[in-house]
Amino acid sequence: MKRILELKQKRAAKIAEARSILDVVEAEKRELTSEDNAKYDTIMADVDNITKTIEAEERQLELERSLAEATAEEVEERGNSEVVESSMEILEAAARSYLLTGEIDQRAEAEWRALQAGSDTQGGYLVMPEQFVERLIKAVDDAVIIRQMATTFQIPKAASLGAPALDNDPADADWTTELATGSEDSTMSFGKRNLHPHPFAKRIKLSNTFLRSGMMNPENLVMARLAYKFGITEEKGFMTGTGDGQPLGIFTASAQGISTSRDVSTDNTTTSITFDGLINNLYSLKVQHQANASWIFHRDAVKQIAKLKDGEGQYIWRPSVVEGRPDTILGRPLMQSEYAPNTFTTGLYVGCVGDFSNYWIADALDMQVKRLGELYAETDQTGFIGRKESDGMPVLEEAFSRVTLA
């Protein structure tokens, strides 16, 4: 925690240094010179690197907390000799045995066969116990920005989940008399958008020495690495996915998600974001959505926004120096993602503000893992291929506003 606080304070000092360049230019009533720009870009590059380190430290801290909790629970369970093993505990032991040796614990053969019933086990893939998958999803939550804010659902199998959507509001009520009921509404209508978990896979390698050392349970090791790998894939999907065999991203214009009616470019230029443009975006949201709204930008966009001031000469980007508190823009939290769009030209998306609880994610719990015991024998490693199934999409477009260039 002390390390994170020190990094945030160091970043704040760098930001103040960058802003001093802008303040001098403003005081002298001139444009930025090439030397000014070079200095500013160098400092902001340092800010980006420190920000990445802070995010990595925060993710690692949360992951260590999760693993410590899991280990503490296991120690407590093992220490109580009077506890009778449940089917789930037996399955967890079987999963641990499979990941470590490739063999299934004999006590769990019946339950394990039942778990595989109706599942495609071709190629040696085995379905993992539900608790393993839930812990994996929690770890991915800590690594993926949209997951941290979205509404998530867990469904046992890769079935579809209907997401009811109010496509059209009812017309205004009628002024009428005490006994009259007003005219019948014909404008309100509902649509239905389906979330259908789509499969994706990632391969990881672990040292056999580390696996055998007993320093950490093999399922925790596999979970930590798969969480990182899955997190990258999901973040890209939730940002820019096409919706065809993958999630529908917030930066993908679609009548099934966020249509172009929620694109706001007024007062932005063809190459840059402006203060007035951001004001237009934020206030295109209804009040109830503003209250829970967050911004998502790429670091290149944040570098532009860091130069913007409000009408009173105050910088609108407020970097946080407190652990656990995000940076803010116009009073709303700022989230940075490497997978947000960062091409600054006419008509393209460069950011989004919205209430991301209206982005729904559906996860299937029938996750599969295949152990590759011989493929990496030359380097004394064991490979694991994880297959996960997930889907996501915006379900209420009025809760989002995309920052678009003119």
C-alpha positions as CSV (number, residue, x, y, z in Angstrom):
1,M,0.0,0.0,0.0
2,K,2.8,2.4,0.9
3,R,4.4,1.6,-2.5
4,I,1.2,2.6,-4.3
5,L,0.8,5.8,-2.4
6,E,4.4,6.7,-3.2
7,L,3.8,6.0,-6.9
8,K,0.7,8.2,-6.9
9,Q,2.6,11.1,-5.2
10,K,5.4,10.7,-7.8
11,R,2.9,10.8,-10.6
12,A,1.2,13.9,-9.2
13,A,4.6,15.7,-9.1
14,K,5.2,14.7,-12.8
15,I,1.8,16.0,-13.8
16,A,2.5,19.3,-11.9
17,E,5.7,19.5,-13.9
18,A,3.9,19.0,-17.2
19,R,1.3,21.6,-16.3
20,S,4.0,24.1,-15.4
21,I,5.0,24.0,-19.1
22,L,1.5,24.8,-20.2
23,D,1.1,27.6,-17.5
24,V,4.3,29.3,-18.7
25,V,3.1,29.2,-22.3
26,E,-0.3,30.6,-21.3
27,A,1.2,33.3,-19.2
28,E,3.4,34.4,-22.1
29,K,0.4,34.3,-24.5
30,R,2.1,32.1,-27.1
31,E,1.8,28.7,-28.7
32,L,3.7,25.6,-27.6
33,T,7.1,25.4,-29.3
34,S,8.5,22.1,-30.6
35,E,10.8,22.2,-27.6
36,D,7.8,22.7,-25.2
37,N,5.9,19.8,-26.9
38,A,8.9,17.5,-26.7
39,K,9.3,18.2,-22.9
40,Y,5.6,17.8,-22.3
41,D,5.5,14.5,-24.2
42,T,8.5,13.2,-22.3
43,I,7.0,14.0,-19.0
44,M,3.6,12.5,-19.9
45,A,5.3,9.4,-21.1
46,D,6.7,9.1,-17.6
47,V,3.2,9.7,-16.2
48,D,1.9,6.8,-18.4
49,N,4.6,4.5,-17.2
50,I,3.9,5.3,-13.6
51,T,0.2,4.9,-14.1
52,K,0.8,1.4,-15.6
53,T,2.9,0.5,-12.6
54,I,0.2,1.7,-10.2
55,E,-2.4,-0.4,-12.0
56,A,-0.2,-3.4,-12.0
57,E,0.6,-3.0,-8.3
58,E,-3.1,-2.7,-7.5
59,R,-4.0,-5.8,-9.5
60,Q,-1.2,-7.8,-7.9
61,L,-2.2,-6.6,-4.5
62,E,-5.8,-7.7,-5.1
63,L,-4.7,-11.0,-6.6
64,E,-2.5,-11.7,-3.6
65,R,-5.4,-10.9,-1.2
66,S,-7.6,-13.3,-3.1
67,L,-5.0,-16.1,-3.1
68,A,-4.3,-15.5,0.6
69,E,-8.0,-15.8,1.4
70,A,-8.2,-19.0,-0.6
71,T,-5.1,-20.5,1.1
72,A,-6.4,-19.5,4.5
73,E,-9.7,-21.2,3.8
74,E,-7.9,-24.4,2.7
75,V,-5.7,-24.4,5.8
76,E,-8.7,-24.0,8.0
77,E,-10.5,-26.9,6.2
78,R,-7.5,-29.2,6.4
79,G,-7.0,-28.4,10.1
80,N,-10.4,-29.5,11.0
81,S,-10.2,-33.3,11.0
82,E,-13.8,-33.7,11.9
83,V,-15.0,-32.1,8.6
84,V,-16.4,-34.6,6.2
85,E,-15.4,-33.9,2.6
86,S,-18.2,-32.7,0.4
87,S,-18.5,-33.6,-3.2
88,M,-17.3,-30.1,-4.1
89,E,-14.2,-30.6,-1.9
90,I,-13.5,-33.9,-3.5
91,L,-13.8,-32.4,-6.9
92,E,-11.4,-29.6,-6.0
93,A,-8.9,-32.2,-4.8
94,A,-9.4,-34.0,-8.1
95,A,-8.8,-30.8,-10.1
96,R,-5.6,-30.2,-8.1
97,S,-4.4,-33.7,-8.8
98,Y,-5.2,-33.4,-12.5
99,L,-3.4,-30.1,-12.8
100,L,-0.4,-31.3,-10.9
101,T,0.0,-34.9,-12.3
102,G,-2.5,-35.3,-15.1
103,E,-4.3,-38.1,-13.0
104,I,-7.7,-38.0,-11.4
105,D,-8.0,-38.6,-7.7
106,Q,-9.6,-42.0,-7.3
107,R,-12.1,-40.7,-4.7
108,A,-13.5,-38.3,-7.3
109,E,-13.9,-40.6,-10.3
110,A,-17.7,-40.9,-10.1
111,E,-18.3,-37.2,-9.5
112,W,-15.8,-36.2,-12.1
113,R,-17.5,-38.5,-14.7
114,A,-20.8,-36.8,-13.8
115,L,-19.3,-33.4,-14.2
116,Q,-18.1,-34.3,-17.7
117,A,-21.5,-35.8,-18.8
118,G,-22.8,-33.9,-21.8
119,S,-19.5,-32.0,-22.2
120,D,-17.2,-32.2,-25.1
121,T,-14.0,-33.8,-23.7
122,Q,-12.4,-34.5,-27.0
123,G,-8.7,-33.8,-26.9
124,G,-8.4,-34.3,-23.2
125,Y,-10.3,-31.2,-22.1
126,L,-11.8,-31.6,-18.6
127,V,-14.5,-29.4,-17.1
128,M,-13.3,-27.6,-14.0
129,P,-15.3,-27.5,-10.7
130,E,-17.7,-24.5,-10.3
131,Q,-15.7,-23.0,-7.4
132,F,-12.5,-22.9,-9.5
133,V,-14.4,-21.0,-12.3
134,E,-16.0,-18.6,-9.9
135,R,-12.6,-17.7,-8.4
136,L,-11.1,-17.3,-11.9
137,I,-13.9,-14.9,-12.9
138,K,-13.3,-12.9,-9.7
139,A,-9.6,-12.7,-10.6
140,V,-10.5,-11.6,-14.1
141,D,-12.8,-8.9,-12.6
142,D,-9.7,-7.3,-11.0
143,A,-7.9,-7.1,-14.3
144,V,-10.5,-6.0,-16.7
145,I,-11.9,-2.4,-16.5
146,I,-15.4,-2.9,-17.9
147,R,-15.9,-6.1,-15.8
148,Q,-15.3,-4.0,-12.6
149,M,-18.3,-1.8,-13.5
150,A,-20.5,-4.1,-15.5
151,T,-23.4,-6.2,-14.4
152,T,-22.4,-9.9,-14.6
153,F,-24.4,-13.1,-14.7
154,Q,-23.2,-16.7,-14.2
155,I,-25.1,-19.4,-16.0
156,P,-24.3,-23.1,-15.6
157,K,-24.0,-23.9,-19.3
158,A,-23.3,-21.9,-22.4
159,A,-27.0,-21.1,-22.9
160,S,-28.3,-17.7,-24.0
161,L,-29.5,-15.1,-21.5
162,G,-32.3,-12.8,-22.7
163,A,-31.7,-9.1,-21.9
164,P,-35.0,-7.2,-22.1
165,A,-34.6,-3.7,-23.5
166,L,-37.0,-0.8,-23.5
167,D,-36.7,0.3,-27.1
168,N,-39.3,3.1,-26.9
169,D,-40.6,5.1,-23.8
170,P,-44.3,5.5,-23.4
171,A,-45.9,8.8,-24.5
172,D,-46.5,11.5,-21.9
173,A,-49.5,11.1,-19.5
174,D,-52.7,12.9,-20.4
175,W,-54.3,15.6,-18.3
176,T,-57.7,14.3,-17.6
177,T,-60.7,14.3,-15.2
178,E,-61.1,12.3,-11.9
179,L,-62.8,9.3,-13.5
180,A,-61.1,9.2,-16.9
181,T,-58.1,7.0,-17.5
182,G,-56.4,8.8,-20.4
183,S,-55.7,7.4,-23.8
184,E,-54.1,4.0,-24.4
185,D,-50.4,4.2,-25.1
186,S,-49.1,2.7,-28.3
187,T,-45.5,4.0,-28.4
188,M,-43.8,1.9,-25.6
189,S,-42.2,-1.3,-26.9
190,F,-39.7,-3.8,-25.7
191,G,-37.0,-5.6,-27.5
192,K,-34.9,-8.6,-26.5
193,R,-31.2,-9.0,-26.9
194,N,-29.6,-12.3,-26.3
195,L,-26.3,-12.9,-24.5
196,H,-24.8,-16.2,-25.6
197,P,-21.5,-17.1,-24.1
198,H,-18.9,-17.6,-26.8
199,P,-15.8,-19.9,-26.4
200,F,-12.3,-18.6,-26.4
201,A,-9.0,-20.3,-25.4
202,K,-5.5,-19.4,-24.1
203,R,-2.4,-21.4,-23.5
204,I,0.0,-20.9,-20.5
205,K,3.2,-22.6,-19.4
206,L,4.3,-23.2,-15.8
207,S,7.6,-24.5,-14.4
208,N,7.4,-28.1,-13.2
209,T,9.7,-27.2,-10.3
210,F,7.4,-24.5,-9.1
211,L,4.4,-26.8,-9.6
212,R,6.0,-29.5,-7.4
213,S,7.3,-27.1,-4.8
214,G,4.1,-26.8,-2.9
215,M,4.6,-23.0,-2.5
216,M,1.2,-22.4,-4.1
217,N,-1.6,-24.8,-5.1
218,P,-1.5,-25.6,-8.8
219,E,-5.0,-24.4,-9.3
220,N,-4.1,-21.0,-7.9
221,L,-1.1,-20.8,-10.3
222,V,-3.2,-21.8,-13.3
223,M,-6.0,-19.5,-12.2
224,A,-3.7,-16.5,-11.9
225,R,-2.1,-16.9,-15.3
226,L,-5.4,-17.7,-17.1
227,A,-7.0,-14.7,-15.4
228,Y,-4.3,-12.4,-17.0
229,K,-4.6,-14.0,-20.4
230,F,-8.4,-14.1,-20.4
231,G,-8.5,-10.6,-19.1
232,I,-6.7,-9.2,-22.2
233,T,-9.0,-11.0,-24.6
234,E,-12.2,-10.0,-22.8
235,E,-11.1,-6.3,-22.5
236,K,-10.7,-6.1,-26.3
237,G,-14.0,-7.8,-26.8
238,F,-15.9,-5.6,-24.4
239,M,-14.3,-2.5,-26.0
240,T,-14.4,-3.2,-29.7
241,G,-16.0,-6.6,-30.2
242,T,-18.2,-7.0,-33.3
243,G,-20.9,-9.1,-31.5
244,D,-20.4,-11.9,-34.1
245,G,-19.1,-14.9,-32.1
246,Q,-17.7,-12.5,-29.5
247,P,-18.9,-9.7,-27.2
248,L,-20.5,-6.5,-28.6
249,G,-18.2,-3.7,-27.6
250,I,-19.1,-0.2,-26.5
251,F,-17.1,1.3,-29.3
252,T,-18.9,-0.7,-32.0
253,A,-21.9,1.1,-33.5
254,S,-24.9,-1.3,-33.5
255,A,-28.7,-1.2,-33.3
256,Q,-28.3,-4.1,-30.9
257,G,-26.0,-2.2,-28.6
258,I,-25.1,1.5,-28.8
259,S,-26.3,3.1,-32.1
260,T,-24.7,6.2,-33.7
261,S,-27.4,8.3,-32.1
262,R,-25.2,8.2,-28.9
263,D,-22.2,9.6,-30.7
264,V,-21.4,13.2,-29.6
265,S,-18.9,15.2,-31.7
266,T,-20.2,18.8,-31.2
267,D,-17.4,21.3,-30.4
268,N,-14.6,18.7,-30.9
269,T,-12.2,19.2,-33.7
270,T,-11.3,16.7,-36.4
271,T,-8.1,15.8,-34.5
272,S,-8.6,16.6,-30.8
273,I,-11.0,16.5,-27.9
274,T,-12.1,19.8,-26.3
275,F,-13.4,20.9,-23.0
276,D,-16.8,21.9,-24.5
277,G,-16.9,18.6,-26.3
278,L,-16.5,16.7,-23.0
279,I,-19.2,18.8,-21.4
280,N,-21.5,17.9,-24.3
281,N,-20.8,14.2,-23.8
282,L,-21.5,14.2,-20.1
283,Y,-24.7,16.2,-20.3
284,S,-26.1,14.1,-23.1
285,L,-26.7,11.6,-20.4
286,K,-29.8,11.8,-18.2
287,V,-29.2,12.8,-14.6
288,Q,-29.7,9.3,-13.2
289,H,-26.9,8.0,-15.6
290,Q,-24.6,10.9,-14.9
291,A,-24.6,10.0,-11.2
292,N,-23.1,6.6,-11.9
293,A,-21.1,7.5,-15.0
294,S,-17.4,6.9,-15.6
295,W,-15.1,7.9,-18.4
296,I,-13.0,5.4,-20.5
297,F,-10.1,6.7,-22.6
298,H,-6.8,5.5,-24.0
299,R,-3.7,7.1,-22.4
300,D,-3.1,9.1,-25.6
301,A,-6.5,10.7,-25.1
302,V,-5.7,11.4,-21.5
303,K,-2.6,13.2,-22.6
304,Q,-4.7,15.6,-24.7
305,I,-7.3,16.0,-21.9
306,A,-4.5,16.8,-19.4
307,K,-4.0,20.1,-21.2
308,L,-7.6,21.2,-21.0
309,K,-8.9,23.9,-18.6
310,D,-12.4,25.0,-17.6
311,G,-13.7,28.5,-17.8
312,E,-12.1,29.4,-14.6
313,G,-8.6,28.3,-15.7
314,Q,-8.6,25.0,-13.7
315,Y,-7.4,21.8,-15.3
316,I,-10.3,19.4,-15.7
317,W,-8.3,16.3,-15.2
318,R,-7.8,15.7,-11.5
319,P,-5.2,12.9,-10.8
320,S,-5.8,10.9,-7.6
321,V,-3.1,10.8,-4.9
322,V,-5.2,8.6,-2.6
323,E,-5.0,4.8,-2.9
324,G,-8.3,3.3,-4.1
325,R,-9.6,6.5,-5.5
326,P,-9.6,7.0,-9.3
327,D,-8.6,10.1,-11.3
328,T,-11.6,12.2,-12.3
329,I,-12.7,14.3,-15.3
330,L,-15.5,16.8,-14.7
331,G,-16.1,15.1,-11.4
332,R,-16.6,11.6,-12.8
333,P,-14.1,8.7,-12.4
334,L,-11.6,8.1,-15.2
335,M,-10.6,4.6,-16.3
336,Q,-7.7,4.2,-18.8
337,S,-7.5,1.2,-21.1
338,E,-4.9,0.3,-23.7
339,Y,-7.7,-1.2,-25.8
340,A,-9.8,2.0,-26.1
341,P,-9.5,3.6,-29.5
342,N,-6.7,6.1,-30.0
343,T,-6.7,7.2,-33.6
344,F,-7.5,10.9,-33.7
345,T,-9.1,11.7,-37.0
346,T,-12.4,12.7,-38.4
347,G,-15.5,10.8,-37.2
348,L,-13.7,8.2,-35.1
349,Y,-14.4,7.3,-31.5
350,V,-11.8,8.4,-28.9
351,G,-13.6,7.7,-25.6
352,C,-16.9,7.0,-23.8
353,V,-18.7,8.1,-20.7
354,G,-21.6,6.1,-19.3
355,D,-23.1,4.1,-16.5
356,F,-21.4,0.8,-17.2
357,S,-23.7,-1.2,-15.0
358,N,-25.8,-1.2,-18.2
359,Y,-23.2,-3.3,-19.8
360,W,-24.1,-6.9,-19.2
361,I,-21.7,-9.9,-19.1
362,A,-22.8,-13.5,-19.1
363,D,-20.2,-16.2,-18.1
364,A,-20.7,-19.9,-18.6
365,L,-19.4,-22.1,-15.7
366,D,-18.5,-25.1,-17.8
367,M,-14.9,-24.0,-18.2
368,Q,-12.4,-26.6,-19.6
369,V,-8.7,-27.1,-19.0
370,K,-6.3,-29.4,-20.9
371,R,-3.0,-30.4,-19.4
372,L,0.0,-30.6,-21.8
373,G,2.4,-32.9,-20.0
374,E,4.9,-33.7,-22.7
375,L,4.9,-30.7,-25.1
376,Y,7.3,-28.6,-23.0
377,A,9.3,-31.4,-21.4
378,E,12.5,-30.1,-22.9
379,T,12.3,-26.9,-20.8
380,D,10.9,-28.7,-17.8
381,Q,7.5,-27.0,-18.1
382,T,3.9,-28.1,-18.2
383,G,1.4,-26.4,-20.5
384,F,-2.2,-25.7,-19.8
385,I,-4.9,-24.7,-22.3
386,G,-7.9,-23.0,-20.8
387,R,-11.3,-22.7,-22.6
388,K,-13.8,-20.2,-21.3
389,E,-17.1,-19.0,-22.5
390,S,-18.4,-15.5,-22.1
391,D,-20.4,-12.8,-23.8
392,G,-21.2,-9.1,-23.2
393,M,-23.1,-6.2,-24.6
394,P,-24.6,-2.8,-23.7
395,V,-28.3,-3.2,-22.9
396,L,-29.4,0.4,-22.5
397,E,-27.9,2.7,-25.0
398,E,-29.1,5.9,-23.4
399,A,-26.8,5.2,-20.5
400,F,-23.7,5.8,-22.8
401,S,-22.3,8.6,-24.8
402,R,-19.3,8.1,-27.1
403,V,-16.7,10.8,-27.5
404,T,-16.4,11.3,-31.3
405,L,-14.2,13.7,-33.3
406,A,-15.9,16.1,-35.7
